[in-house]
Amino acid sequence: MSTDRIYYTEPYAIAFDATVIGVEPVPADHAGRTGLLLDRTAFYPTSGGQPFDVGQLGDARVVDVIDRDDGSILHVVGEPDSTLAAWRPGSSIRGTIDWTRRFDHMQQHTGQHVLSAAFDRLLQVRTVSFHLGSTSSTIDLHREVTASEIARAESEANRVVWEDRPVSIRFADADEAARLRLRKEPTRGGVLRLIEIDDFDVSACGGTHVARTGAIGIVAVLSSERFRGGTRVEFVCGGRALTSLRALREAVAAGCKLLSATGDELPVAIDRLQQDARETRKQTKDLQLRLADYESAALADRAEPIGAVNAVLAALDGYDANGLKALAQSIAARPGHVAVLISTTMPSPIVVARSADLRVDSGAMLRHLTATFGGKGGGRPELAQGGGLQGDAAAILDEAGRYDRSG
């Protein structure tokens, strides 16, 4: 038995009365919960890129709404309460929609229609898919678009929003729908539910929408990226746009405070900070290279004889991966030496190097250490690098020494 869908004609309906048709099992991911079938519902099920509604059925929480192939809608409710046992077929029940969530979805979905129509009318760019997420939404366009094209479509969408045009719901058969020049070809036949934005867009859609475009508030594009030969556009509408603005305002204010800059000066201040960081890294690298000769000589002088190998096993403070590499290579330039150097920071970067006259496989030793202490890395027999090792530095170096003796 199909369910009468109140939201099709009354998207602003918050509460409704219904009759229980059945109590059924729920999908495995909702184990321990209960599924209710009703003769009619205002709860929207996940469909067409729009998430489901939540709310209450009696005293029980509705945590999922599922559109089934037979036309019925299954309401998944939370842990059963004392009244659930009385919900037998034929009993009455009161449903209440979480209006905050519903209205948010209505703003985003209607905003998507307006934005997609703007791309289509201005640029002949077709929307191939839509996803309404928890914090933002996306549309995927069939071709790549430029930043200026996105700005044009965004401006056009907001013009239509601010003109507060009526948004109407109508039903049409296939012949009538064909005469209406729908923005997107319907994916099914029969009677279609159409959403019409006055003198701007007509689309077949089963979702919930605001009654006038002004209720969308604003359509704001957050970002765009190449995606499967086209462009994915991320956007927010209404209340979500306000939330995004607040987050941006707080981030900019924090950045301005940290950099002692105004909002207009922030990009220049960040660029200057990045330049200073690059220069500092370059100077650090140069200093580490200069120190490597001195430090490597001191380390090599304290090498531990392990068989025919002079092993330098050391944990060093203040060296990054590049500094460790320079030291290890300098030590390995001496005949008969193996260097295993790690940083004292956690998780530790590590470098293994050996002299050209030895048969020790640095890559194999590193693989053994990462297998024992985690992390990853690789390299050649003469030099290997890795990172992410977890454990006491002394234990890691001790293991390296034992591997050396076994090899």
ZIRA-V957915 format. One record per residue. RES is the residue in three letters. BURIAL is # if it has 16 or more other ideal C-beta (glycine too) atoms within 10 Angstrom, else .. Layout:
res	burial
RES	BURIAL
RES	BURIAL
This chain:
res	burial
MET	.
SER	.
THR	#
ASP	.
ARG	#
ILE	#
TYR	#
TYR	.
THR	.
GLU	.
PRO	#
TYR	.
ALA	.
ILE	.
ALA	.
PHE	#
ASP	.
ALA	#
THR	.
VAL	#
ILE	#
GLY	.
VAL	.
GLU	.
PRO	.
VAL	#
PRO	.
ALA	.
ASP	.
HIS	#
ALA	.
GLY	.
ARG	#
THR	#
GLY	#
LEU	#
LEU	#
LEU	#
ASP	.
ARG	.
THR	#
ALA	#
PHE	#
TYR	#
PRO	#
THR	.
SER	.
GLY	.
GLY	#
GLN	#
PRO	#
PHE	#
ASP	#
VAL	#
GLY	#
GLN	#
LEU	#
GLY	#
ASP	.
ALA	#
ARG	.
VAL	#
VAL	#
ASP	#
VAL	#
ILE	#
ASP	#
ARG	.
ASP	.
ASP	.
GLY	.
SER	#
ILE	#
LEU	#
HIS	#
VAL	#
VAL	#
GLY	#
GLU	.
PRO	.
ASP	.
SER	.
THR	.
LEU	#
ALA	.
ALA	.
TRP	#
ARG	.
PRO	.
GLY	.
SER	.
SER	.
ILE	#
ARG	.
GLY	#
THR	.
ILE	#
ASP	#
TRP	.
THR	.
ARG	#
ARG	#
PHE	#
ASP	#
HIS	#
MET	#
GLN	#
GLN	#
HIS	#
THR	#
GLY	#
GLN	#
HIS	#
VAL	#
LEU	#
SER	#
ALA	#
ALA	#
PHE	#
ASP	#
ARG	.
LEU	.
LEU	#
GLN	.
VAL	#
ARG	#
THR	#
VAL	.
SER	.
PHE	#
HIS	.
LEU	#
GLY	.
SER	.
THR	.
SER	#
SER	#
THR	#
ILE	#
ASP	#
LEU	#
HIS	#
ARG	.
GLU	.
VAL	#
THR	.
ALA	.
SER	.
GLU	#
ILE	#
ALA	.
ARG	#
ALA	#
GLU	#
SER	.
GLU	#
ALA	#
ASN	#
ARG	.
VAL	#
VAL	#
TRP	.
GLU	.
ASP	.
ARG	#
PRO	.
VAL	#
SER	.
ILE	#
ARG	.
PHE	.
ALA	#
ASP	.
ALA	.
ASP	.
GLU	.
ALA	#
ALA	.
ARG	.
LEU	.
ARG	.
LEU	#
ARG	#
LYS	#
GLU	.
PRO	#
THR	.
ARG	.
GLY	.
GLY	.
VAL	.
LEU	#
ARG	#
LEU	#
ILE	#
GLU	#
ILE	#
ASP	.
ASP	.
PHE	#
ASP	#
VAL	#
SER	#
ALA	#
CYS	#
GLY	#
GLY	#
THR	#
HIS	#
VAL	#
ALA	.
ARG	#
THR	#
GLY	.
ALA	#
ILE	#
GLY	#
ILE	#
VAL	#
ALA	#
VAL	#
LEU	#
SER	.
SER	#
GLU	.
ARG	.
PHE	.
ARG	.
GLY	.
GLY	#
THR	#
ARG	#
VAL	#
GLU	#
PHE	#
VAL	#
CYS	#
GLY	#
GLY	.
ARG	#
ALA	#
LEU	.
THR	.
SER	#
LEU	.
ARG	.
ALA	.
LEU	.
ARG	.
GLU	.
ALA	.
VAL	.
ALA	.
ALA	.
GLY	.
CYS	#
LYS	.
LEU	.
LEU	.
SER	.
ALA	#
THR	.
GLY	.
ASP	.
GLU	.
LEU	.
PRO	.
VAL	.
ALA	#
ILE	.
ASP	.
ARG	.
LEU	.
GLN	.
GLN	.
ASP	.
ALA	.
ARG	.
GLU	.
THR	.
ARG	.
LYS	.
GLN	.
THR	.
LYS	.
ASP	.
LEU	.
GLN	#
LEU	.
ARG	.
LEU	.
ALA	#
ASP	.
TYR	.
GLU	#
SER	#
ALA	.
ALA	.
LEU	#
ALA	#
ASP	.
ARG	.
ALA	#
GLU	.
PRO	.
ILE	.
GLY	.
ALA	.
VAL	#
ASN	#
ALA	#
VAL	#
LEU	#
ALA	#
ALA	#
LEU	#
ASP	.
GLY	.
TYR	#
ASP	.
ALA	#
ASN	#
GLY	#
LEU	#
LYS	#
ALA	#
LEU	#
ALA	#
GLN	#
SER	#
ILE	#
ALA	#
ALA	.
ARG	#
PRO	.
GLY	.
HIS	#
VAL	#
ALA	#
VAL	#
LEU	#
ILE	#
SER	#
THR	.
THR	.
MET	.
PRO	.
SER	#
PRO	#
ILE	#
VAL	#
VAL	#
ALA	#
ARG	#
SER	#
ALA	.
ASP	.
LEU	#
ARG	.
VAL	#
ASP	#
SER	#
GLY	#
ALA	.
MET	#
LEU	#
ARG	#
HIS	#
LEU	#
THR	#
ALA	.
THR	.
PHE	#
GLY	.
GLY	#
LYS	.
GLY	#
GLY	.
GLY	#
ARG	.
PRO	#
GLU	#
LEU	#
ALA	#
GLN	#
GLY	#
GLY	#
GLY	.
LEU	#
GLN	.
GLY	#
ASP	.
ALA	#
ALA	.
ALA	.
ILE	#
LEU	#
ASP	.
GLU	#
ALA	#
GLY	#
ARG	.
TYR	#
ASP	#
ARG	.
SER	.
GLY	#
